[in-house]
Amino acid sequence: MENRQLAGKVCVVTGGALGIGRCLTHVFALQGADVAFIDLNAQAGAETERLLMQEGARTLFYAGDVAKKEELEAFTRRIEDCFGGVDFLINNACLTKGGIHSGCGWEEFDYVQRVGVVAPYYLTKLLLPLFRPGASIVNISSTRASMSQADTESYTAAKGGIAALTHGLAVSLAGRVRVNAVSPGWIDVGACHDPGYKPLYSRADKEQHPAGRVGDPDDIARAVLFLCDERNSFITGANLTIDGGMTRRMIYDGDEGWRYRP
């Protein structure tokens, strides 16, 4: 996906050290953008920064917790000092602490919401003076915002929250910053950390997706690049589902060999 079309642009990514976040920092760097990212994992963040700098990208890594107000404020000051302005903000950071049947109490549930919803809101507010004309925000939501497995309430609530925050910000920032979301389904991030990674999926793993395969991080990165492209300026407040069609397949016991086993 390298063509340097984003030379001179600045991209900010939260949770950029691992998984989809690492893929996003890499792809924007390949497109020529300068990249600033924050992550709690200092070791993984430093390694990601090293790889990006090897590819010639101007890079800023800030080791910090997006759930902490003062960390976001310090990160914003570093961005302003290093780059002066921002063209793209990708709110990617999130985690799970389980749900109602596991050890997810007040503190755990509250923490996940601060990472997944409060931080994207507050970082957007902090960066408002730095957004350049044509700026774009893409929030990483999830298909779990509209469907669930048992005992996943902390993550599901955060992803539902950021999906709603997306259209709220899109209206409030109309004419200034476009705001959209991407909702990934099953994305295998193994190749982000190991170039030699070879996934092993069962036939069922693949064929439960109408697309016939499990997703990879580049599927998400391409969607984010599309939404950031100024040629797509008529798209705002949207939530683009990237899940191989899995949330559109209606399944009843007995369909296509599927069996429900309580």
N, C-alpha and C positions, 0 to 999 in steps of 0.2 A: 504493500500500500504506500510505498515511498514515492512522493513526487514533489515534496517541498512547497506545496501550495500555501502553507501557513507560515512561511517565513516572515518574521517580524511580529507575529502574534504571540500572546502570552496565555497559557492554559494553566489553570489551578485545579488540582485533583485532591480530594480527601480520600484517605485510605489507599494511597497510591503505591504502597510498598509490595503488596501481595495480590494474587488473584486477578480479578477483573481490573482492579485499580492499577496494578503493574502493567497490564496490557495497555490500558489507556495512556499511561505516561509514555510508554514506548511508541505507540502509534502516533501520538501527537508530536513527539520528538522527530520521528521519521518524516512527518509532514513539514518539518522545519520550525515548529513552534518552540518557544522557550517554555519550560515546564517548572512550576512550583508545586510541591506536594507535601502533605502532612501525613504522618502515620505514627502510631504508638510504638511500632516495632522498629527500634533504632537500628538494629543490625540489618534487617531486611531493607530498610529505607536507605541505609548507606550503600548497600550492594546495588540497589536499583539506581541510585544517583551515580554510582561509578559507571554502570553500564550505559546510562544515558550520556554521560560526559564522554565516554569512549566513542559514541556515535556523533559527537560534535555538538550536542545540544547544550545550550545554557540552562543550567538546572539549579534549583533551590530545593533542598530537602530540609524540612523542619520536623524534628522528633518531638511529638506532643500528642496530647489527648484532646480530641475535638469536643469531648463532653465538658471540657473546662473553658469557661469564658475567657480567662486570662491567656490561655494558650492560643485561642483563636485570634485574640487581639494582638498578641506578639507575632503570630504568623502573618497577619495582615500588614503589620509594620515592616516585616522583612520583605514581603512582596513589593510594597511601595518603594522601599529603599533600593531593591535590586532591579525592578522592572518598570516602576512608575505607573503602570496601568495594567488592566486585565481585559482580555477578549472573551475567554471561555472559563466558566466555572462548572466543574463536574463534581456534584455531591454524591460520592460513592460510598463513603465509610458507613458501615453498619456491622452488627454482630447479633448473636442470639444468646439469651440466658435461659432458654427453655420456656416453660409455661406453668399452667395452673396445677399440674400434677407433679411437678419437679420442684427444684429448689428456688424457683423464681419468686422472691418476695418483693416487698416495696422497693428496696434499694436496687435490686437487680432489674426490675421492670423499669424503674425510673431512669436508670443508667442507659438502657438500650434506647429509650425515647430521646434522651439528651444527645446521644450519638446520631441516631437516625432521623430525628425531626428538628430538635432545637438547634443543633449545630448548623444544618443547612440554612435554616432561617437566619440565624445570627450572622453567619459568615456572609450570606448575601447582603445583609444590612451593612456590615462592615465594609464590604467591597463596593458598595454603591458609588462612592465618589471616584473609584478607580476604573469603573467600567467604561470602555471606549465605545464610540458609535458602532452599531452592528453587533454588540455583545450578545452572547448567548449563554444561558444556564441549562444544563441537562442534569436532572436528578435521576439517580438509579433507584427505581422502585423494585417491584418483584411481582410475579404472578401470584405470590402468596398474599398480596394485598386483596385478592378476591377469591382465594381458595386456601384451604388449610389442611395440614396434618394435625393430629392431636398433639397437645402439649407444646405448641409453638407460638403462644400468644405474644410474647415479648417482641419477636421478630415481625410477626404478622401485623401487629399494631403499628410498629414503626414504619413498615412499608406502606400500609394504608394511609398513615399520616403524611408521608412524603408525597404520595400520589395526590392527596387533596391539597397539600401545600403548593404543588406545582401549578394547579389552575388558579389558586388564590394569588400567587405571585405574578402569574402571567397577566392577570387583570390589573393588579396594582402597578406593575412596571411597564404597562403597555406604552409603546412608543419609545421606550428607553432600552429595555433588555427583553429579549424573547426567552421564555421559560417553558421547557418541555421535560418529559420523563421517558425513560426506557424501562420496561418491565421484563427482565430476563426470566426464562424458565430454568430448566436443568442445563447448567453451563459447567463443563469440565475444565477446571483451571490448571490441570497438571502440567501442560506444556508451557505455562508461564514461568515455571520454576525449574523445569528440566527439559532442555531442547531434545533430548533423546526419549522423552516420555511416549509410551505407546499404550493408549487406553485399551482395556479389554471389556467389551460390553456384550451382554447376552443379546440374543435375537429379540427378546421381549423389551429390553432396555431401549433398543433402537426403534422397534416397530410400534411401541406405544405412542410414538410421535408420528403424526401424519407426514412430517418431512422425512421420516425414515432414519433419523440419526439423533444423537445427543449434540447439544450446542457446544461451541467453543468460544473463548473470549473475543476472538476477532469478529464473531457475529455481532457482539455488543458494540465493539469499537467502531465498526462500520456504520451502525445505526447512530451512534453518538456523533461521528463526523458528519453524517447526513444532516442531523438536526442543527449542528453548529454552522453549517454552510449558509452564508448570507443569501445564496440563490433560493433557499427554501424559507424565505422570510415570511411567507404566508402561513407557516406552521407555528403556532404558539398555543400553550395550554393543552397540548396533546400528550397522550401516554401511549407509546409505541410498544406493543407486546412482541417480544422476540423469544418464542418458546417452541418452535417447530410445530405449532398447531395443537399442542397438547391440551391447552385449556378449552379447545373447541370440540374435542372428541367426547361425545356422549357415550357412556358405558353403562350397560345393565348386566346383571349377573347372567352369564351364558353367552354374551355377545363375543364373537371372534375368539372363543376359547377362554375368555376371562371368567374367573370364578371368585366369588366373595367368600372368604374364610374367616368368620368372626373369631 
